[in-house]
Amino acid sequence: MSSVKTAPYGSWKSPITPSLIVKDAVKFADIAVDGSDIYWSEVRPSEEGRYVIVKYKSGEMQDMTSTSFNVRTRVHEYGGGAFTVRDGIVFFSNFADQRLYRLDPGRDPVPLTPEQDCRYADGVSDPFRNRLIFVREDHTQPGEPVNTIVSLDPGSGSAGDIMVQGNNFYSSPCLSPDGSCMAWLAWDHPRMPWDGTELWLADITEQGDISDALCIAGGPDESVFQPRFSPDGTLYFISDPEGWWNIHRYTSGSTECVYREDAEFGFPQWVFGMSAYDFMSGDSIACAYARDGMWSLGILSIEGGICDQQDTGFSAISSVHTAGKKVLFEGGSPLQMDCLVLFDPETGTSEILRRSSDVEIPKKYISVPEPVTFPTGNGAEAHGFYYPPRNDDFQPPENELPPCMVMIHGGPTSASSGTFSLSTQYWTSRGFAVLDVNYRGSTGFGRNYRDLLKGNWGIADVEDCVNGAGYLVSQGLADRERLAIRGGSAGGYTTLCALTFHDLFTAGASYYGVSDTEILAQETHKFESRYLDQLIGPYPEAKDIYQNRSPLHFAEQLSCPVIFFQGLEDEIVPVNQAEMMVKVLKENGIPVAYLTFEGEQHGFRKAENIMRTLEAELYFYSRIFGFTLADDIEEVEIINLE
């Protein structure tokens, strides 16, 4: 007798519960290599979303920071590059006060910078002058914060001496092996770093000052990423003058492309401390690269001009560093959650140092994504990953089609990778189909695809989500009457636009999403304060376009139920973006639910809040789509739902 039960989609009992998803789960942030020791920081939802530095030495892991510290910087609000290591001494930014601290082995951390409103990121050590070099964001004066590159004497207790100033933004300071030169990236409003950055190179005088600074690459329409000196002192970097982020170098007074391929060797610089490559030797580079949104690890022979793809078993690769003759990276695949991997190119073997979760799910509950490409607006194509419903304990009633959830990544210049995610499997194991969309503007497909969103935010991304859902319906893979769309941040904006300006979806979930682009342009933080110039148009000159692309101004057109989730300390998308939309939907008689979370910023980091959002969203869909829940879930108040 078959043990497979027949039950409607959405009501399948799944072992992938919210508590399982957050159980001992972590998310990786910064990575550093110091001699034979490896360090990383990880976000722990079980510890209120605290960032902890972990040291890996001789096969053993050790927490370096106690519960009194949260290693996270707020430079650009998104942070990254929150710590650096030199000879076993860790220098890190603490979230609560944004001061830099020094952590010596066996001792308690001591503060290095004063109690004033300055933030630090992307630090490097200058051992030749016994100092540190950091990007500093100064909030001590009224108006827009001031970004500079500063040097810090670890024993002075000062906020730092300015080395480089004058641009709106800086990142990636790096020193030559002999300490005689420094390179860095700079850019100005209204550009974002994936639009255009400048690579600067300068000498350092005996007094430690910058001298003879020269812009050697980049510009308004060229995005330079991750400068790094080779062991022999040659400056390498990633840039996209021909439409793809490829590896370049500066030698004999000019720049040259080291290896040219229609593939992406870089990432959008949303956070500090990102690394797509590192040197195995003076003639060999370990590098991550993407073709059609799928990532590989390569070993590039510089003089030979050959990039050998490595069989790592991972299709999402980032945070590439070398550790001796091995390559350290963060990897994932459709069957493997994010983990820290130490790969040996000589033997082709991998050692997993740390998994983002030790939870193991039987394959009978795992939905493996299928890459899809579908037609969309203006004769273009868009991409995504389709996850069919999967739970071998159940089958649907005859002729029933599954409800479908369209997921939208944030950014918007981010990307979905198809990496195994318990949060995605939470839905597919209950009987939902999922489409994770890499709409026009996503990275991993070259600059031309990335630039298709310029001037078209709220148009192209929305078309791609609508057309992606329509494609699944046309293929008989989704129920036309039960289409949901969900996203966070920029994905929340796309969600609200799709629900407001189109009538395909029947429900939606906005996580800290934008409802009024005009208010966002006026209120958001410095890093993104001019981002919408590229995505929509200059403000206030394009005020009419901002209003026409704001779901709030057309809320009367939104006629399907929506659930909103919002952190009350969000500085990137302020609380009023959700509250204004909720108020209008209440007044218009549209079913709406609104959940807020104390202590959360942009993105939820606390275990109890992650669990609550998953359960609340599932409960919401059960009421809207009319299926019975297999689990006992705390009810959610849905206003205007009869």
N, C-alpha and C positions, 0 to 999 in steps of 0.2 A: 504494500500500500504506500502511495506517495505521501511524503511528509510535507509537501509544498501546499501552503494554504492559499486560498483565493481571497484577496482583499483589494479594495479600491486603492489606486495610487494615492500616496500621501498618508495613508493610514497603516503602512507597514511598520511592524515593530523592528527597531534597529538597535544593535549593541553599541552604536556610535552615539553616545549621549553627550550633552554639554559638559558634564563632570569629567567624562573620559577625555574630552578634547583638551581641557585645561589641566588635566592631571599631570603634574610635574613637567608641564610643557615649557619650553623656552623659545625665544626668538633671538637670533644672533645679530650683533651689531658690529663693533669695531674689532679688527684683528691686528696683532702685531707679533713680530718675531724678534727675539733678542738673543743672539747667539744660538744655543741649542734649545732654548725655551720658547714656548708658544703661549701667547696671551690672547684672550678675547673677552668681550663683554657680551652679556646675554640678558635679555629682558625676562623676568620671571613673574608671570601673572599671579602665581601663588603667594608672592611677596609684595602684593599691591603694585605690581608693575615695575618693581625696582630693577635698575641696571646694575649688574654685578661683574667685576673683573675676575676672570678665572685664569689661573696659570696651569699649564700642562708641562710637566717635566718628568722624563723617564717613565712614561706610562701612567702617571698619577695626576689627578686634577686637584687643585686647591683654590678655594675662594680667597681672593686677595683683599676684598673690601667687606667690612662688616655691615650689619643692618643699619648702622648710623649713616651710611653713605649711599647715594644713588648716582652712579657715574653717567651723567647725561648733561650735555650742553644745550643751550637754547639759542645759539647763534643761528640766524636764519629761521628760527623756531623749529626747524626740522632736525637740527643738530648733526650728529656724526662727528667722527674725529675727536672723541671726548677724552682720550688718553694717549700717552706715548710712553715708551719704556727705554731706559738706557742703563746698561750694566746692572740689571736687576732692580733699578729704582723706577717706580711708576709715578708719573705726573698726570693728574686727572682733574676733570671738572666735576664739581658736585652740584647736583640739580637744585637743591634747596637754596643755596646762596650764590651759585654760579662762580664761586671762587676756585682758583687752582690749588690743588693740594699735592704734597710730596709724600710718597709712601715708600719708606725704606723697609727692607726685609726684617720681619720680627718687631716692627715698631708701629705705633699708631700714626695715621696720616696727620700732617701738619700743614696749615694754610700757607700759601706762598704769596697770594695777592690780597690787597686790602678789602675791607667791607665797603665796596662801592659798586654801582650798577654797571659793571663791565662783564662781558662774557667772552669765553675763549674756546677756540677749536683748532683742529688741524695742526697740532704742534709737532715740531721736530727738535731734536737735540743738536746743539752746536758744541761738540766736545772740545774743539780747538780754543774756545773762548769761555768754556764753562758756563754756558747759558742755554736758554730755551728760546725758540722762535715760534710764535703763535699768531693766528688770525684773531684779532680782537674786535669785538662789537661794543662800542661805548654808548651807554644809555644815560650818561650822567647829565646831559644837557637837554633842554627842550627841543622838540622837533624830531626829525628823522635821526636814528642812531648813526654813529660814524664808524665805519669799518676801516681798519688799518692792519698792517703787519707789524708786530712789535717784538722786541727782544726782552727777555726777562732774566735777571740775575736770580738764581734760585734762593739766594740768601738775603736779598735786599728788601723784600716785602713791598715792592712797588707794583704799580699796575702795568709797568712796562714802558720801554722807550721806543718811540715810533721809528721804524726803519723805512716803511713804504706807506705813502698816503696819497690821496687825491682822486682815487677811483671810488665808485659806490660800493664795489664788492671785491673781495680777494679770496683766494683759496690756494691750496697745494704748494706752500713754500717748501723748497727742497734744496739741500746743500750738495755741492760736488764732493767727491771722496776726500779731497785734500782741504776742503773748507774754504777755498779761495773764491768760489762763485755761489750765487744763489739764483734760483729760478722760481717763478710764481705765476699764477694766473690772475687776471684782473678783467672786470667788465663793468659797464655802466647801464643805468636805466636808459631805455626800457627793455634792454635785452635780458634774456635768461641765459644761463651758461650753455644750454644746448642750442641757442641761437647763434651767439657769437662771443668769444672770449679772446683775450690777448695773452700771449706767452711772452714774459719778460725775463731777461737774463742780465745779471749785473755782477761786477766784481765786489768783493768785500775787502775793505781796507784793513790795515793792521789794527786800527781802532775799532773795527767791527762795523763800520758804516757801509752803506750802499754807495757804489761808485760806477759811473759809466753805464747806467741802465739802458738797455736796448730792447725794443719790442721786436722779436724775431719771427713771430708767426701769429696767425689769427686775425680777427677783425670783426666787423659787424655781421658778416655772413659766413664766418668760419668758426666752428666750435672746437677749441682745443681742450683736451682732457688729460689729466694725470702726467705732468712732466716728471721725469725721473732720470737721474744720472746713472750711467752704466759704471761698472767697476773701473773702466779706464778713463772715466771723466767725460764721456760724450753724453750730451743731453738728448734724451728720447722723449717722445710725447705722442699722443693720439690726436688726430685731427681729420676733418672731413671736407677739404677743399674740392674734392671730386665726388662728393655725395655719400661717402661712406667713412665711418670712423676707422681709419687705418693707422698703422704705426709709422711714425716719422722720426727723423733725427736732425739735429743741427750740427753741422761739421764744416770746417773750412769756410766759415762765414755765410753758409747758406743751408737751407733746409732741403731734405729729400725724403721721399717715401721709401721706407725700408721694405715693405711688403704690401703690394696692392692687390686687393680682392674685393669683390662685391659682397662684403660681409661687414658686420659691425663688431669692432674690437673695443668699443667703449660703451658707457652708460650715461644716461641723463644725470647730471650732477645735482640731485635733489638734496643729498647730504654730503658732509665732508668725509674724508678718509676712504673714499672708494678706490679700489684697485682692480684693474682688468689685466695687468701683466706684471711680471717681475723677471729679473735676470737670473738664469741658471749659471751663466758665465759671461765673459765679455763678448761671446759670439752666439749666445743661445738665450732665447726668451721663452718663458712659459706664458701663454696668453689664452684668455677666453675670447670666443668670437661667436657671433650668431648669424645663421643663414635662415631666412624665412621664419625668424622668431625662435628658432631652436639653437641652443648653445652647445658648444664643444670646447674641449681643451686642446690646444695645439702647442707643439714645441717648435719654435721658429729658429731656423738657422739663418742668422743675419746675413752673412756673406754669401751663403748658398742660395738665399732667396726661396727657401722651401719651408713650408709650414706643415709638419706631420701631425695629423689628427690622432689624438690618443683615445684608446678605447677604455673610457673610465666607467661607462654604464650610467652616466648622469647626463641629463638633457637641459639642465639649468645650472650654470656655473658663474660664480661671482667671487669677489674678495680674494683674488689670486695673489699668493705670496710664495716665495721660495724658502725652504728650510733645509739647508745643506743641498743635497742632490735630489730632494723631493719637492713636490709642489703641494702647497696647502691651499685649499679653496672651500667655499661653501657650495654644496651641491644638492641637487634634488632631481627626481625623475617621476614619471607617472606612478611608479610603485614604491617610491622612496621619499619620505619626508625630508625636509631640509636637514643637513648634517654637515659637520666639519670633517673634511676628508684630507688625509695625507697620502698623496699618490706618488708612486715610484715609477718614473718613465722607463727605467732600465728593465724592470721586471713586469711592468703593467699591472701591478697589484695596488690595492687601496686599503688603507687603514682608517676606519671611522673613529675619530677622536671623541665626538660628542654628537648625539642625535637631538633634534629639537623635541622629540618625544620618544619614549621607549614603548609606547603602546603598539601592540601588534594586532592587526585586523586580519581575520581570515579572508582569503581572496574571494570567497563567495559573496562578500559584501562590498567589494571594491569595483568601482566604475572606472575603467581606463579611458582617458580622453582620446578623441579622434580629431586630428587637425582638420578644419574645414575652411574653405574659401568660398565666398558667395558674392553675387553681384549686388552693387549698391548704387548710390546716387551718382549722377554725372558719368555714367559708364564705367565707374571704378569698381574695384574689388576690395573686400574687407576680409579679415581673418578672425579665427577664433578656435576654441576647443569645445567640442561637443561631448558631454558626458551622458550616456544613457542611464535610465534608472537601473539599479542593480541590487538585488537582495534575493539570493537563491532560496530563501525560506518562503517567498511569496510569488504569486503570479496575479496579474490583474484580471478582473472580469472580462469576458470576451468582448472584443471590439472597443474597449476603453483605451483612450489615448492619455498619456501622462500630462499632468500640469508641467509647465516649463518655466524655469527661472533663468532670466538673462542677467548675468553678473557683469559689472562694469568696474574695471580697475580705476584707481585714483590717478593723480598726476596733473593733468591728463597725459603727459608724455611718459607714461610708465608702460608696463606690458604684463600680460598674463603668460605664464610659462608652461602650464600643464603639469607642474610639480604636484605630487600627492599632497592633498590637504584634507585633514579630518573635517574641517568646516564645510568643504564641498561635498565630501562623502556623507556628511550628516543629512544632506538633502537627497542625494541620489539613492541612499540606502533606505529612504522612506518612500521612494517612488516618484521623485521629481526628476525630470530631465533638466540638465543645466547647459547653458551656452555661455562660456566665458569669452568675451569679445575683445579682440585687439583691433579696435576701430582705427580709422585714419587719424594719425597723430601719434600712434603708439610707436615705441622704439623697437629695434630689432629687425627693421625692414628697410633701413636706409633713410637718408635725409629727405628725399622726395616724398616718401610716405609720411614721415614725421611732419613735414611742412604743410601737408594737405589740411591740417587743422587750423593753420593760421588764417585768421579772419572768419573762420567757420565753426568756432566753438558754439555748441548748442544747435548746430545744423548737421555737420558731417558725422560727428560722433553719434548723434541721435538717429540719423538715417541708417547708420550701420547697425545699431541695436535693433531698430524696427525691422530692417531688412533681414537681419540674422534670424530673428524670431519668425518672420514670415517664411524664410527659407526652411526652417525646421517644420513648420506647419505644412508647407507644400510637399515635403518629403514624408509626411505621415508620421513624424517623430514627436509631435507636440499637439496638445489640445488647444484649438483656436480660442476656446472660451475660457481657458485658464492659463493665461500668460502673465507672469509676474516679472518685474524688473527691479533690481536692487543695486545700490552702489554707495560708496562713501566718498566724502569730500567732492572732488570734481566729478566722481562717479555718481554722487548724490545729485549734483546739478543735472547731469545727463538723464538721470532717472526722472527728475521732476519735469524736465523739458519733454521727454518722451510721453509722459502721462498727460501733460498739458496740451501739447501741440499735435499729438497723434491720438488715435482712438483704438490702437491695436491691443494694448495691454489692459488687463482687467484688475490689476493690483500692483502696488509698489512699496518699496521700503527705502527711505532716505536716511543714510547715516551721515550726520553732520554735513548735509548738502547745502548748496547755494540756491537760494530762491530769488534773490535780487542782485544781479551783477553790478548794478550801479552802486548800491550800498557797499558791496564787496570792494569795488574799486576805491571807495572813499575810506574804508575802515580797516582793510587788511594790513598785515605787517610789511615791513620794508622790502624783504626779499621778493614778495609777489605783488608789491604795490603798483607795479607797471606791467605786470604779466599780461593783463587783459588788453593792453595796447596791441599785443601780438595776436591774441586769440579773438578779439572782437574789434578793436579799433581804439585810437587815442581818446582819452576822456579829458574834458567834457565835449570835445568836438563831435564825437560819435554818440552823444547822449541818447539820441533816438534809437540807435541800434541796441544799446544797452537795455533800454526799456522794452524794446520789441523781443529781446531774447531772455527776458526775466519772467519765469513762470508766475511770480507773484502778481504781476500786472494783468495776467490772463487766467487767473485762478478760476474764473467762472466757466472756463472751458474744461477744467479738470473734473471729470465726473465719476472717477473710480476710487476705491478706498486706498488710503495711504497710511503707513505707519512711519513715524519719525523717531530717530534716536539721536540724542545730543549730549555731549559733554559740557558741563557748565563752566569749565575753565578754558574753553577753546579760544585761542587768540588768532587762529588762522581763519576759521569760519565762525564768526561770533554767534552767540545763542539766538540773537534776534532773527537770523536767517530762517531758523526753523519756526520760531514762535509766530512770526508774521504769517507764514504760510498756514500753520495750524489754525490760527485765528480765522482766517478767511474761509478755510474749508469747513470749520465749525459753523460759521455763519451761513454758508451756502448749503448746509444740510448734507455734506459728503461724509461718509464714514471715515473717521480719522482717529488714530491713536498717537500718543506722544509720551515718550519715556525719556527722562533726563537723569544724568548721573553726576553726583558730586565728586569732585576730585579728579575728573577725567578731562584731558585736553583733547587734542586732535587725534582721534584714534583711541580705542579702549584698550587698556593694559591690565586692568584688574580682573582676576579670575571670576569673581562673582558677577561682574558686569558683563563679561563675555558670555557667560552662561545664560544670564537673564535675557540678553538680546536675542540669542539663538532661539530660546524657548518662546519668547514673546512673538518673534516673527513667525514661527511655526504655528503658534496658536492663532495669530492673526489670519494666516492663509487658510487654516482649517475652518474658520468662521466665514471667510469670504468665498472659498471654493467649495465648501460643503462636504468635507470629509471628516471622519471621526478620528480623533487622536488616539494613538496607541499608548501614549504615556500620560501620566498625571502632570499637568502643567498649570502653574499659577495663571489665573485669568488676567487678561489685559482689558482695560476699559476702552471700548471702541465707541466713541461718540457718534451719534446719528445712525447707528446700526440697529435695525429693528429685529 
